[in-house]
Amino acid sequence: MGKDDIFNRRKRAAKIKQERKAAKRAPYETVLVVTEGLKTEPNYLNELVSRYKLSVANIVIDGESDSSPSSILKYAKQQVKKSKAKGFNYDRIYCVFDKDSHTCYEETVIAIRNLPGYYCIKSVPCFEYWLLLHFTYTTASIVKAGKKSPGDKTLQRLKEFLPDYSKGAKNTFSQLEDKLNVGIRNSKKSLEESLKTGCDNPSTNMHELVEFLINIKK
């Protein structure tokens, strides 16, 4: 990571911290979401939080962890511990990551399931599969082809419907908001199919986090 990246990350973290201090906690659940991506997932989720006028004192989206599932869980535990030391407890902690080729994936999923208050949001092969489901329903396995990884292949398919999309893009949530119900329905259907067949490629349960957040005030 270069000096500019480190500076920008620190600057962004300081800005978010200041915004959280200024925000007032609302009378609904407090949530920590630790994501794999530094920009892609946080941008999407922060836009959702803004769109539904959720308090950033209640909903904390944190993309500062390393990308491996085990690192995300470790980081989430650290943030929870820091918060408790200040007299604040999160009601829910979500760990958001892709399966990718992480060797620690399965053990981390099991570890999260055994932790009260922790939830695992996983995408196979990657977050872009969740976005793709807003346009089309597909359960065809997404595998490496030549030099293209499963993630590359998913991105290629997504760009058939969303040509200007790129990782870390902003306004992705607003671009797809009118298709959100389709995405949720297809995501649920895909997950059910994966549980039936025992094959998780492709699948995602991103809809669980999205539905929880958009309904948190109800």
MIDO-139585 format. One record per atom (N, C-alpha, C): residue number from 1; atom name; x, z, y. Coordinates in steps of 0.05 Angstrom, whole numbers, plus 5000, padded with zeros to 4 digits. Last residue first. Layout:
N
[atom NUM,"CA",[X,Z,Y]] ...
//
This chain:
218
[atom 218,"N",[4224,5226,4993]] [atom 218,"CA",[4196,5228,4983]] [atom 218,"C",[4192,5254,4967]] [atom 217,"N",[4276,5218,5005]] [atom 217,"CA",[4259,5233,5025]] [atom 217,"C",[4231,5238,5015]] [atom 216,"N",[4296,5187,4964]] [atom 216,"CA",[4305,5215,4966]] [atom 216,"C",[4288,5231,4986]] [atom 215,"N",[4290,5134,4952]] [atom 215,"CA",[4267,5152,4948]] [atom 215,"C",[4273,5181,4954]] [atom 214,"N",[4338,5111,4957]] [atom 214,"CA",[4316,5100,4974]] [atom 214,"C",[4291,5117,4972]] [atom 213,"N",[4369,5141,4920]] [atom 213,"CA",[4374,5142,4949]] [atom 213,"C",[4350,5133,4966]] [atom 212,"N",[4347,5126,4870]] [atom 212,"CA",[4348,5154,4878]] [atom 212,"C",[4351,5156,4909]] [atom 211,"N",[4356,5070,4870]] [atom 211,"CA",[4328,5081,4870]] [atom 211,"C",[4327,5110,4879]] [atom 210,"N",[4412,5071,4868]] [atom 210,"CA",[4398,5058,4890]] [atom 210,"C",[4370,5069,4892]] [atom 209,"N",[4423,5097,4819]] [atom 209,"CA",[4433,5108,4844]] [atom 209,"C",[4417,5097,4868]] [atom 208,"N",[4397,5061,4784]] [atom 208,"CA",[4391,5090,4783]] [atom 208,"C",[4399,5103,4810]] [atom 207,"N",[4420,5011,4790]] [atom 207,"CA",[4393,5015,4800]] [atom 207,"C",[4386,5045,4801]] [atom 206,"N",[4467,5013,4763]] [atom 206,"CA",[4468,5016,4792]] [atom 206,"C",[4441,5022,4803]] [atom 205,"N",[4478,5007,4710]] [atom 205,"CA",[4456,5025,4717]] [atom 205,"C",[4457,5032,4747]] [atom 204,"N",[4490,4945,4676]] [atom 204,"CA",[4496,4964,4698]] [atom 204,"C",[4472,4983,4701]] [atom 203,"N",[4522,4896,4634]] [atom 203,"CA",[4501,4916,4640]] [atom 203,"C",[4510,4932,4664]] [atom 202,"N",[4538,4841,4589]] [atom 202,"CA",[4540,4856,4614]] [atom 202,"C",[4518,4877,4617]] [atom 201,"N",[4564,4890,4550]] [atom 201,"CA",[4573,4868,4567]] [atom 201,"C",[4552,4845,4567]] [atom 200,"N",[4549,4928,4514]] [atom 200,"CA",[4545,4934,4542]] [atom 200,"C",[4554,4912,4561]] [atom 199,"N",[4514,4927,4455]] [atom 199,"CA",[4534,4912,4470]] [atom 199,"C",[4530,4916,4500]] [atom 198,"N",[4471,4946,4429]] [atom 198,"CA",[4496,4961,4426]] [atom 198,"C",[4519,4947,4440]] [atom 197,"N",[4421,4926,4433]] [atom 197,"CA",[4440,4910,4418]] [atom 197,"C",[4466,4925,4413]] [atom 196,"N",[4394,4966,4463]] [atom 196,"CA",[4383,4956,4438]] [atom 196,"C",[4404,4943,4421]] [atom 195,"N",[4426,4971,4507]] [atom 195,"CA",[4422,4995,4490]] [atom 195,"C",[4411,4986,4463]] [atom 194,"N",[4420,4921,4530]] [atom 194,"CA",[4446,4929,4521]] [atom 194,"C",[4445,4953,4502]] [atom 193,"N",[4366,4923,4544]] [atom 193,"CA",[4375,4903,4524]] [atom 193,"C",[4402,4911,4513]] [atom 192,"N",[4367,4962,4584]] [atom 192,"CA",[4351,4966,4560]] [atom 192,"C",[4360,4948,4537]] [atom 191,"N",[4398,4934,4622]] [atom 191,"CA",[4407,4959,4610]] [atom 191,"C",[4393,4965,4584]] [atom 190,"N",[4364,4892,4635]] [atom 190,"CA",[4390,4886,4623]] [atom 190,"C",[4401,4911,4609]] [atom 189,"N",[4321,4920,4658]] [atom 189,"CA",[4316,4903,4635]] [atom 189,"C",[4343,4898,4620]] [atom 188,"N",[4346,4942,4703]] [atom 188,"CA",[4333,4959,4682]] [atom 188,"C",[4330,4944,4656]] [atom 187,"N",[4361,4895,4729]] [atom 187,"CA",[4381,4915,4721]] [atom 187,"C",[4370,4933,4699]] [atom 186,"N",[4312,4871,4741]] [atom 186,"CA",[4330,4858,4723]] [atom 186,"C",[4352,4877,4712]] [atom 185,"N",[4291,4910,4777]] [atom 185,"CA",[4277,4903,4753]] [atom 185,"C",[4295,4890,4733]] [atom 184,"N",[4330,4909,4818]] [atom 184,"CA",[4325,4934,4803]] [atom 184,"C",[4311,4928,4777]] [atom 183,"N",[4327,4856,4835]] [atom 183,"CA",[4352,4866,4825]] [atom 183,"C",[4347,4891,4808]] [atom 182,"N",[4274,4855,4854]] [atom 182,"CA",[4282,4837,4832]] [atom 182,"C",[4307,4848,4819]] [atom 181,"N",[4278,4891,4896]] [atom 181,"CA",[4260,4897,4873]] [atom 181,"C",[4266,4880,4849]] [atom 180,"N",[4314,4863,4930]] [atom 180,"CA",[4321,4888,4917]] [atom 180,"C",[4304,4895,4893]] [atom 179,"N",[4308,4819,4961]] [atom 179,"CA",[4309,4814,4932]] [atom 179,"C",[4314,4840,4916]] [atom 178,"N",[4313,4836,5012]] [atom 178,"CA",[4287,4824,5004]] [atom 178,"C",[4285,4818,4974]] [atom 177,"N",[4368,4851,5012]] [atom 177,"CA",[4346,4871,5013]] [atom 177,"C",[4319,4860,5004]] [atom 176,"N",[4412,4820,5016]] [atom 176,"CA",[4398,4820,4990]] [atom 176,"C",[4373,4838,4990]] [atom 175,"N",[4432,4827,5066]] [atom 175,"CA",[4428,4800,5056]] [atom 175,"C",[4410,4799,5031]] [atom 174,"N",[4438,4882,5068]] [atom 174,"CA",[4417,4869,5085]] [atom 174,"C",[4412,4841,5076]] [atom 173,"N",[4482,4888,5032]] [atom 173,"CA",[4456,4900,5027]] [atom 173,"C",[4434,4886,5042]] [atom 172,"N",[4523,4859,5059]] [atom 172,"CA",[4513,4850,5033]] [atom 172,"C",[4486,4862,5026]] [atom 171,"N",[4548,4873,5106]] [atom 171,"CA",[4520,4863,5107]] [atom 171,"C",[4509,4852,5081]] [atom 170,"N",[4616,4855,5089]] [atom 170,"CA",[4596,4873,5101]] [atom 170,"C",[4569,4858,5101]] [atom 169,"N",[4660,4850,5032]] [atom 169,"CA",[4643,4839,5053]] [atom 169,"C",[4623,4859,5064]] [atom 168,"N",[4691,4866,4991]] [atom 168,"CA",[4695,4880,5016]] [atom 168,"C",[4677,4870,5038]] [atom 167,"N",[4694,4801,4963]] [atom 167,"CA",[4697,4830,4959]] [atom 167,"C",[4703,4843,4986]] [atom 166,"N",[4646,4756,4991]] [atom 166,"CA",[4673,4762,4982]] [atom 166,"C",[4675,4792,4979]] [atom 165,"N",[4597,4704,4999]] [atom 165,"CA",[4604,4731,4990]] [atom 165,"C",[4634,4733,4984]] [atom 164,"N",[4578,4655,5012]] [atom 164,"CA",[4596,4668,5031]] [atom 164,"C",[4606,4695,5023]] [atom 163,"N",[4543,4639,4970]] [atom 163,"CA",[4569,4626,4974]] [atom 163,"C",[4588,4640,4992]] [atom 162,"N",[4505,4662,4928]] [atom 162,"CA",[4513,4674,4953]] [atom 162,"C",[4541,4664,4961]] [atom 161,"N",[4499,4631,4883]] [atom 161,"CA",[4475,4639,4898]] [atom 161,"C",[4481,4650,4926]] [atom 160,"N",[4549,4623,4867]] [atom 160,"CA",[4531,4600,4864]] [atom 160,"C",[4506,4606,4881]] [atom 159,"N",[4573,4671,4870]] [atom 159,"CA",[4577,4653,4893]] [atom 159,"C",[4560,4628,4891]] [atom 158,"N",[4563,4693,4820]] [atom 158,"CA",[4549,4703,4843]] [atom 158,"C",[4550,4684,4866]] [atom 157,"N",[4601,4664,4789]] [atom 157,"CA",[4572,4660,4785]] [atom 157,"C",[4556,4670,4809]] [atom 156,"N",[4648,4685,4810]] [atom 156,"CA",[4643,4656,4811]] [atom 156,"C",[4614,4650,4808]] [atom 155,"N",[4642,4739,4796]] [atom 155,"CA",[4643,4731,4824]] [atom 155,"C",[4637,4702,4828]] [atom 154,"N",[4647,4734,4741]] [atom 154,"CA",[4622,4744,4753]] [atom 154,"C",[4620,4736,4782]] [atom 153,"N",[4699,4715,4736]] [atom 153,"CA",[4677,4698,4726]] [atom 153,"C",[4650,4707,4738]] [atom 152,"N",[4727,4758,4755]] [atom 152,"CA",[4729,4732,4769]] [atom 152,"C",[4705,4714,4762]] [atom 151,"N",[4715,4796,4716]] [atom 151,"CA",[4707,4800,4743]] [atom 151,"C",[4707,4775,4759]] [atom 150,"N",[4739,4773,4671]] [atom 150,"CA",[4710,4776,4671]] [atom 150,"C",[4699,4780,4700]] [atom 149,"N",[4791,4730,4700]] [atom 149,"CA",[4782,4754,4687]] [atom 149,"C",[4751,4755,4686]] [atom 148,"N",[4822,4668,4690]] [atom 148,"CA",[4800,4682,4703]] [atom 148,"C",[4790,4706,4687]] [atom 147,"N",[4857,4639,4662]] [atom 147,"CA",[4868,4659,4680]] [atom 147,"C",[4847,4676,4694]] [atom 146,"N",[4814,4631,4608]] [atom 146,"CA",[4840,4623,4620]] [atom 146,"C",[4852,4645,4637]] [atom 145,"N",[4766,4676,4616]] [atom 145,"CA",[4769,4648,4610]] [atom 145,"C",[4794,4637,4624]] [atom 144,"N",[4736,4737,4594]] [atom 144,"CA",[4759,4723,4606]] [atom 144,"C",[4760,4694,4597]] [atom 143,"N",[4664,4740,4596]] [atom 143,"CA",[4690,4745,4584]] [atom 143,"C",[4712,4729,4599]] [atom 142,"N",[4602,4765,4593]] [atom 142,"CA",[4620,4753,4613]] [atom 142,"C",[4649,4760,4605]] [atom 141,"N",[4546,4749,4553]] [atom 141,"CA",[4571,4763,4556]] [atom 141,"C",[4590,4749,4576]] [atom 140,"N",[4483,4742,4581]] [atom 140,"CA",[4505,4728,4568]] [atom 140,"C",[4531,4743,4573]] [atom 139,"N",[4440,4760,4607]] [atom 139,"CA",[4453,4779,4589]] [atom 139,"C",[4475,4766,4573]] [atom 138,"N",[4408,4752,4669]] [atom 138,"CA",[4426,4741,4649]] [atom 138,"C",[4438,4764,4633]] [atom 137,"N",[4366,4734,4720]] [atom 137,"CA",[4369,4753,4697]] [atom 137,"C",[4386,4740,4676]] [atom 136,"N",[4383,4726,4789]] [atom 136,"CA",[4377,4715,4763]] [atom 136,"C",[4381,4737,4741]] [atom 135,"N",[4388,4753,4837]] [atom 135,"CA",[4381,4725,4837]] [atom 135,"C",[4372,4715,4810]] [atom 134,"N",[4402,4804,4828]] [atom 134,"CA",[4383,4800,4849]] [atom 134,"C",[4373,4771,4850]] [atom 133,"N",[4444,4802,4793]] [atom 133,"CA",[4417,4806,4782]] [atom 133,"C",[4395,4805,4803]] [atom 132,"N",[4489,4800,4825]] [atom 132,"CA",[4480,4775,4812]] [atom 132,"C",[4451,4778,4802]] [atom 131,"N",[4496,4854,4837]] [atom 131,"CA",[4488,4835,4858]] [atom 131,"C",[4476,4809,4846]] [atom 130,"N",[4513,4872,4787]] [atom 130,"CA",[4489,4883,4799]] [atom 130,"C",[4479,4865,4821]] [atom 129,"N",[4560,4843,4783]] [atom 129,"CA",[4539,4837,4764]] [atom 129,"C",[4512,4848,4774]] [atom 128,"N",[4594,4866,4820]] [atom 128,"CA",[4581,4840,4827]] [atom 128,"C",[4560,4832,4807]] [atom 127,"N",[4617,4909,4793]] [atom 127,"CA",[4595,4914,4812]] [atom 127,"C",[4580,4888,4819]] [atom 126,"N",[4632,4887,4725]] [atom 126,"CA",[4638,4895,4753]] [atom 126,"C",[4613,4898,4770]] [atom 125,"N",[4615,4872,4674]] [atom 125,"CA",[4643,4880,4678]] [atom 125,"C",[4650,4891,4705]] [atom 124,"N",[4587,4934,4681]] [atom 124,"CA",[4603,4919,4662]] [atom 124,"C",[4596,4889,4666]] [atom 123,"N",[4586,4994,4718]] [atom 123,"CA",[4579,4966,4717]] [atom 123,"C",[4598,4952,4698]] [atom 122,"N",[4558,5060,4724]] [atom 122,"CA",[4578,5041,4714]] [atom 122,"C",[4568,5013,4713]] [atom 121,"N",[4553,5122,4745]] [atom 121,"CA",[4542,5096,4751]] [atom 121,"C",[4563,5075,4745]] [atom 120,"N",[4541,5186,4722]] [atom 120,"CA",[4559,5163,4719]] [atom 120,"C",[4543,5137,4725]] [atom 119,"N",[4536,5249,4753]] [atom 119,"CA",[4523,5226,4743]] [atom 119,"C",[4542,5202,4743]] [atom 118,"N",[4533,5321,4752]] [atom 118,"CA",[4548,5296,4755]] [atom 118,"C",[4534,5273,4741]] [atom 117,"N",[4503,5365,4740]] [atom 117,"CA",[4502,5355,4767]] [atom 117,"C",[4518,5330,4772]] [atom 116,"N",[4546,5387,4689]] [atom 116,"CA",[4521,5390,4703]] [atom 116,"C",[4523,5381,4732]] [atom 115,"N",[4581,5344,4648]] [atom 115,"CA",[4584,5360,4672]] [atom 115,"C",[4557,5363,4686]] [atom 114,"N",[4577,5308,4607]] [atom 114,"CA",[4578,5336,4600]] [atom 114,"C",[4581,5355,4623]] [atom 113,"N",[4581,5259,4631]] [atom 113,"CA",[4555,5266,4619]] [atom 113,"C",[4554,5295,4612]] [atom 112,"N",[4636,5259,4643]] [atom 112,"CA",[4616,5261,4665]] [atom 112,"C",[4589,5269,4654]] [atom 111,"N",[4658,5252,4592]] [atom 111,"CA",[4664,5276,4607]] [atom 111,"C",[4643,5280,4629]] [atom 110,"N",[4639,5200,4578]] [atom 110,"CA",[4631,5224,4562]] [atom 110,"C",[4635,5250,4578]] [atom 109,"N",[4667,5171,4617]] [atom 109,"CA",[4637,5169,4616]] [atom 109,"C",[4627,5194,4601]] [atom 108,"N",[4719,5182,4601]] [atom 108,"CA",[4710,5191,4627]] [atom 108,"C",[4679,5191,4628]] [atom 107,"N",[4723,5156,4552]] [atom 107,"CA",[4726,5186,4553]] [atom 107,"C",[4716,5197,4580]] [atom 106,"N",[4715,5102,4568]] [atom 106,"CA",[4697,5116,4550]] [atom 106,"C",[4699,5146,4552]] [atom 105,"N",[4761,5092,4605]] [atom 105,"CA",[4732,5088,4612]] [atom 105,"C",[4714,5105,4594]] [atom 104,"N",[4814,5091,4601]] [atom 104,"CA",[4802,5118,4603]] [atom 104,"C",[4772,5116,4607]] [atom 103,"N",[4830,5039,4603]] [atom 103,"CA",[4832,5052,4577]] [atom 103,"C",[4818,5080,4577]] [atom 102,"N",[4798,4988,4638]] [atom 102,"CA",[4808,5015,4639]] [atom 102,"C",[4808,5029,4612]] [atom 101,"N",[4783,4937,4649]] [atom 101,"CA",[4801,4941,4625]] [atom 101,"C",[4812,4969,4625]] [atom 100,"N",[4716,4944,4670]] [atom 100,"CA",[4741,4929,4672]] [atom 100,"C",[4757,4932,4647]] [atom 99,"N",[4675,4980,4686]] [atom 99,"CA",[4689,4983,4660]] [atom 99,"C",[4716,4970,4661]] [atom 98,"N",[4673,5009,4752]] [atom 98,"CA",[4670,4986,4733]] [atom 98,"C",[4683,4993,4707]] [atom 97,"N",[4638,5066,4781]] [atom 97,"CA",[4662,5050,4774]] [atom 97,"C",[4654,5028,4754]] [atom 96,"N",[4621,5125,4812]] [atom 96,"CA",[4614,5096,4810]] [atom 96,"C",[4639,5080,4804]] [atom 95,"N",[4593,5186,4804]] [atom 95,"CA",[4619,5172,4801]] [atom 95,"C",[4613,5143,4795]] [atom 94,"N",[4557,5232,4843]] [atom 94,"CA",[4556,5206,4829]] [atom 94,"C",[4585,5194,4828]] [atom 93,"N",[4529,5294,4844]] [atom 93,"CA",[4555,5280,4847]] [atom 93,"C",[4554,5255,4830]] [atom 92,"N",[4482,5335,4876]] [atom 92,"CA",[4488,5313,4857]] [atom 92,"C",[4515,5301,4864]] [atom 91,"N",[4484,5377,4911]] [atom 91,"CA",[4464,5378,4890]] [atom 91,"C",[4470,5358,4868]] [atom 90,"N",[4543,5409,4934]] [atom 90,"CA",[4529,5385,4930]] [atom 90,"C",[4508,5388,4908]] [atom 89,"N",[4551,5466,4975]] [atom 89,"CA",[4549,5455,4948]] [atom 89,"C",[4534,5429,4949]] [atom 88,"N",[4594,5503,5018]] [atom 88,"CA",[4574,5482,5015]] [atom 88,"C",[4575,5470,4987]] [atom 87,"N",[4635,5538,5031]] [atom 87,"CA",[4608,5548,5028]] [atom 87,"C",[4587,5528,5026]] [atom 86,"N",[4685,5518,5028]] [atom 86,"CA",[4674,5520,5055]] [atom 86,"C",[4645,5530,5055]] [atom 85,"N",[4692,5515,4975]] [atom 85,"CA",[4710,5534,4989]] [atom 85,"C",[4700,5538,5018]] [atom 84,"N",[4659,5473,4963]] [atom 84,"CA",[4651,5500,4956]] [atom 84,"C",[4667,5521,4970]] [atom 83,"N",[4691,5430,4982]] [atom 83,"CA",[4665,5436,4995]] [atom 83,"C",[4656,5465,4989]] [atom 82,"N",[4733,5432,4946]] [atom 82,"CA",[4738,5436,4974]] [atom 82,"C",[4713,5444,4989]] [atom 81,"N",[4705,5420,4898]] [atom 81,"CA",[4719,5445,4901]] [atom 81,"C",[4724,5452,4931]] [atom 80,"N",[4689,5368,4910]] [atom 80,"CA",[4668,5388,4905]] [atom 80,"C",[4681,5416,4909]] [atom 79,"N",[4738,5342,4912]] [atom 79,"CA",[4721,5343,4936]] [atom 79,"C",[4699,5364,4934]] [atom 78,"N",[4755,5349,4859]] [atom 78,"CA",[4771,5360,4881]] [atom 78,"C",[4754,5363,4907]] [atom 77,"N",[4717,5319,4832]] [atom 77,"CA",[4719,5348,4827]] [atom 77,"C",[4734,5362,4849]] [atom 76,"N",[4730,5268,4851]] [atom 76,"CA",[4703,5280,4856]] [atom 76,"C",[4704,5310,4853]] [atom 75,"N",[4781,5262,4829]] [atom 75,"CA",[4778,5263,4858]] [atom 75,"C",[4751,5276,4866]] [atom 74,"N",[4768,5259,4775]] [atom 74,"CA",[4786,5280,4785]] [atom 74,"C",[4783,5284,4815]] [atom 73,"N",[4736,5213,4775]] [atom 73,"CA",[4725,5239,4767]] [atom 73,"C",[4742,5262,4777]] [atom 72,"N",[4774,5175,4791]] [atom 72,"CA",[4749,5179,4807]] [atom 72,"C",[4737,5206,4800]] [atom 71,"N",[4811,5177,4751]] [atom 71,"CA",[4819,5185,4778]] [atom 71,"C",[4795,5191,4795]] [atom 70,"N",[4780,5157,4708]] [atom 70,"CA",[4790,5185,4707]] [atom 70,"C",[4799,5195,4734]] [atom 69,"N",[4770,5104,4726]] [atom 69,"CA",[4749,5123,4722]] [atom 69,"C",[4758,5152,4722]] [atom 68,"N",[4815,5080,4778]] [atom 68,"CA",[4809,5085,4749]] [atom 68,"C",[4787,5106,4747]] [atom 67,"N",[4827,5075,4833]] [atom 67,"CA",[4805,5059,4821]] [atom 67,"C",[4798,5066,4792]] [atom 66,"N",[4831,5133,4877]] [atom 66,"CA",[4843,5110,4862]] [atom 66,"C",[4821,5098,4845]] [atom 65,"N",[4785,5147,4932]] [atom 65,"CA",[4798,5153,4906]] [atom 65,"C",[4813,5128,4896]] [atom 64,"N",[4756,5135,4977]] [atom 64,"CA",[4784,5141,4981]] [atom 64,"C",[4799,5147,4955]] [atom 63,"N",[4703,5127,4986]] [atom 63,"CA",[4717,5106,4971]] [atom 63,"C",[4747,5111,4972]] [atom 62,"N",[4644,5162,4989]] [atom 62,"CA",[4673,5165,4991]] [atom 62,"C",[4687,5145,4974]] [atom 61,"N",[4588,5180,5023]] [atom 61,"CA",[4599,5158,5007]] [atom 61,"C",[4629,5158,5011]] [atom 60,"N",[4543,5231,5025]] [atom 60,"CA",[4571,5225,5031]] [atom 60,"C",[4581,5203,5012]] [atom 59,"N",[4486,5252,5051]] [atom 59,"CA",[4496,5231,5033]] [atom 59,"C",[4524,5223,5041]] [atom 58,"N",[4481,5292,5090]] [atom 58,"CA",[4470,5296,5063]] [atom 58,"C",[4482,5277,5043]] [atom 57,"N",[4505,5273,5134]] [atom 57,"CA",[4512,5300,5126]] [atom 57,"C",[4502,5307,5099]] [atom 56,"N",[4482,5226,5142]] [atom 56,"CA",[4509,5224,5130]] [atom 56,"C",[4520,5253,5125]] [atom 55,"N",[4413,5220,5127]] [atom 55,"CA",[4434,5235,5141]] [atom 55,"C",[4461,5233,5127]] [atom 54,"N",[4383,5155,5126]] [atom 54,"CA",[4391,5180,5112]] [atom 54,"C",[4413,5194,5127]] [atom 53,"N",[4357,5107,5140]] [atom 53,"CA",[4360,5129,5159]] [atom 53,"C",[4365,5156,5145]] [atom 52,"N",[4358,5063,5109]] [atom 52,"CA",[4337,5082,5103]] [atom 52,"C",[4339,5108,5120]] [atom 51,"N",[4404,5038,5131]] [atom 51,"CA",[4378,5024,5131]] [atom 51,"C",[4355,5043,5127]] [atom 50,"N",[4445,5075,5120]] [atom 50,"CA",[4437,5069,5148]] [atom 50,"C",[4409,5057,5149]] [atom 49,"N",[4447,5071,5065]] [atom 49,"CA",[4442,5097,5078]] [atom 49,"C",[4432,5093,5106]] [atom 48,"N",[4460,5017,5059]] [atom 48,"CA",[4434,5027,5048]] [atom 48,"C",[4427,5054,5062]] [atom 47,"N",[4510,5018,5081]] [atom 47,"CA",[4490,5002,5094]] [atom 47,"C",[4462,5011,5085]] [atom 46,"N",[4536,5050,5044]] [atom 46,"CA",[4533,5060,5072]] [atom 46,"C",[4512,5044,5087]] [atom 45,"N",[4534,5014,5000]] [atom 45,"CA",[4519,5040,5000]] [atom 45,"C",[4516,5052,5027]] [atom 44,"N",[4567,4971,5018]] [atom 44,"CA",[4540,4967,5008]] [atom 44,"C",[4523,4992,5010]] [atom 43,"N",[4615,4998,5030]] [atom 43,"CA",[4601,4982,5050]] [atom 43,"C",[4572,4978,5043]] [atom 42,"N",[4629,5021,4980]] [atom 42,"CA",[4622,5038,5003]] [atom 42,"C",[4607,5022,5025]] [atom 41,"N",[4637,4973,4948]] [atom 41,"CA",[4615,4992,4942]] [atom 41,"C",[4609,5010,4966]] [atom 40,"N",[4681,4949,4980]] [atom 40,"CA",[4658,4935,4970]] [atom 40,"C",[4634,4953,4966]] [atom 39,"N",[4724,4986,4995]] [atom 39,"CA",[4706,4973,5015]] [atom 39,"C",[4680,4963,5003]] [atom 38,"N",[4747,5011,4953]] [atom 38,"CA",[4752,5022,4979]] [atom 38,"C",[4733,5011,5000]] [atom 37,"N",[4714,5023,4891]] [atom 37,"CA",[4723,5005,4912]] [atom 37,"C",[4727,5019,4938]] [atom 36,"N",[4694,5068,4863]] [atom 36,"CA",[4720,5055,4855]] [atom 36,"C",[4731,5038,4878]] [atom 35,"N",[4666,5125,4897]] [atom 35,"CA",[4666,5097,4887]] [atom 35,"C",[4694,5088,4880]] [atom 34,"N",[4627,5180,4897]] [atom 34,"CA",[4655,5172,4897]] [atom 34,"C",[4656,5145,4883]] [atom 33,"N",[4579,5212,4932]] [atom 33,"CA",[4583,5188,4916]] [atom 33,"C",[4612,5179,4919]] [atom 32,"N",[4543,5270,4936]] [atom 32,"CA",[4570,5259,4939]] [atom 32,"C",[4571,5235,4921]] [atom 31,"N",[4486,5296,4968]] [atom 31,"CA",[4497,5278,4948]] [atom 31,"C",[4525,5269,4956]] [atom 30,"N",[4432,5341,4975]] [atom 30,"CA",[4458,5332,4984]] [atom 30,"C",[4473,5318,4961]] [atom 29,"N",[4361,5331,4983]] [atom 29,"CA",[4385,5336,4967]] [atom 29,"C",[4410,5326,4980]] [atom 28,"N",[4332,5349,5047]] [atom 28,"CA",[4331,5337,5021]] [atom 28,"C",[4358,5340,5007]] [atom 27,"N",[4328,5362,5104]] [atom 27,"CA",[4316,5378,5083]] [atom 27,"C",[4312,5364,5056]] [atom 26,"N",[4394,5344,5131]] [atom 26,"CA",[4365,5341,5129]] [atom 26,"C",[4354,5357,5105]] [atom 25,"N",[4444,5365,5175]] [atom 25,"CA",[4435,5364,5148]] [atom 25,"C",[4405,5363,5147]] [atom 24,"N",[4465,5324,5229]] [atom 24,"CA",[4452,5348,5220]] [atom 24,"C",[4442,5344,5191]] [atom 23,"N",[4529,5299,5249]] [atom 23,"CA",[4503,5296,5236]] [atom 23,"C",[4492,5322,5228]] [atom 22,"N",[4581,5313,5264]] [atom 22,"CA",[4561,5310,5285]] [atom 22,"C",[4532,5308,5273]] [atom 21,"N",[4608,5312,5216]] [atom 21,"CA",[4607,5337,5231]] [atom 21,"C",[4584,5336,5252]] [atom 20,"N",[4604,5259,5203]] [atom 20,"CA",[4591,5279,5186]] [atom 20,"C",[4588,5305,5200]] [atom 19,"N",[4636,5236,5242]] [atom 19,"CA",[4607,5229,5241]] [atom 19,"C",[4592,5250,5224]] [atom 18,"N",[4686,5256,5228]] [atom 18,"CA",[4674,5263,5254]] [atom 18,"C",[4644,5258,5254]] [atom 17,"N",[4693,5231,5179]] [atom 17,"CA",[4693,5260,5180]] [atom 17,"C",[4679,5269,5206]] [atom 16,"N",[4696,5177,5195]] [atom 16,"CA",[4674,5186,5178]] [atom 16,"C",[4670,5216,5179]] [atom 15,"N",[4744,5179,5224]] [atom 15,"CA",[4719,5171,5238]] [atom 15,"C",[4695,5181,5222]] [atom 14,"N",[4780,5193,5185]] [atom 14,"CA",[4777,5211,5208]] [atom 14,"C",[4750,5205,5222]] [atom 13,"N",[4777,5148,5152]] [atom 13,"CA",[4770,5174,5141]] [atom 13,"C",[4764,5194,5164]] [atom 12,"N",[4797,5108,5186]] [atom 12,"CA",[4769,5106,5176]] [atom 12,"C",[4759,5133,5166]] [atom 11,"N",[4849,5126,5192]] [atom 11,"CA",[4832,5123,5216]] [atom 11,"C",[4803,5123,5208]] [atom 10,"N",[4868,5123,5140]] [atom 10,"CA",[4867,5149,5153]] [atom 10,"C",[4848,5148,5177]] [atom 9,"N",[4864,5067,5133]] [atom 9,"CA",[4849,5085,5115]] [atom 9,"C",[4846,5113,5128]] [atom 8,"N",[4899,5049,5172]] [atom 8,"CA",[4870,5042,5173]] [atom 8,"C",[4853,5060,5156]] [atom 7,"N",[4948,5070,5152]] [atom 7,"CA",[4938,5077,5179]] [atom 7,"C",[4908,5072,5181]] [atom 6,"N",[4951,5044,5103]] [atom 6,"CA",[4950,5073,5103]] [atom 6,"C",[4938,5082,5130]] [atom 5,"N",[4954,4990,5120]] [atom 5,"CA",[4932,4999,5103]] [atom 5,"C",[4929,5029,5104]] [atom 4,"N",[5002,4992,5149]] [atom 4,"CA",[4976,4985,5163]] [atom 4,"C",[4952,4994,5147]] [atom 3,"N",[5039,5002,5109]] [atom 3,"CA",[5035,5022,5130]] [atom 3,"C",[5009,5017,5145]] [atom 2,"N",[5013,4981,5044]] [atom 2,"CA",[5029,4979,5068]] [atom 2,"C",[5022,5000,5088]] [atom 1,"N",[5017,5000,4976]] [atom 1,"CA",[5000,5000,5000]] [atom 1,"C",[5017,5000,5025]] 
//
